[in-house]
Amino acid sequence: MSASVLMTSMQRLSGIFEVRIYPPGANVRKILEKCQGLDADLTQPASHVGGVDISRLQRVLGSLDFSRTRQRRDMYNRLFQEALFIQEPGKGISFTNMLLLLAHYKLIDDEKALK
């Protein structure tokens, strides 16, 4: 399994096994959709660039939890790197090994498991 296939597969997971850097509603396409168009009461068209309401974009981006996003990105990177490390050359990573990795990163609390 190549790196791009692994990333795509990880991004398709949902529920308890969800492995994404950003929450589902916070990808670039959805954020831009939220910020498209002109408001009827808008008197300053200068706040729009390329059809995007910049003040609305600032509000949406300001509502994101950056510390949680950083934690999610760190976990994603560790999981991805470990999956690349344990994959078999030419074969990729087995379903069982990937499921074990996901369980370790998403379900098992290392602090509690070591006690």
C-alpha positions, 0 to 999 in steps of 0.5 A: 500500500503506497503512502497516498493510498494509506492516507486516503484510507485513513481519511475515510474512517469515521466514528471511533476510528476517525483519523483526520487532522481537521474535523469533518466540517472543517476542510477547505472546501466546506469552509469556503462554502460557508464563506461564499456570497454577499450578504444583503446588508453588506455595504463594504464589498471590499471585504470580499475577495474572490467571492469569499467574505473575509470577515465570515472566513475569519469568524469560521477560522477563529472558531476552530480549536487549534490546540485540538487540531495540533493534537490530532495532527500529531496523532495522525503523523505518528500513526501514519509513520508507524504504519509506513514502518511496519508495512511489508515491502511490496505488500503494504500493511495488513488489515489486522496490523492496521486495526491494531494500530488504530486500536492502540492510538484511538482506544487504548490509554497508555497511562492506564494500560501500563498500571 
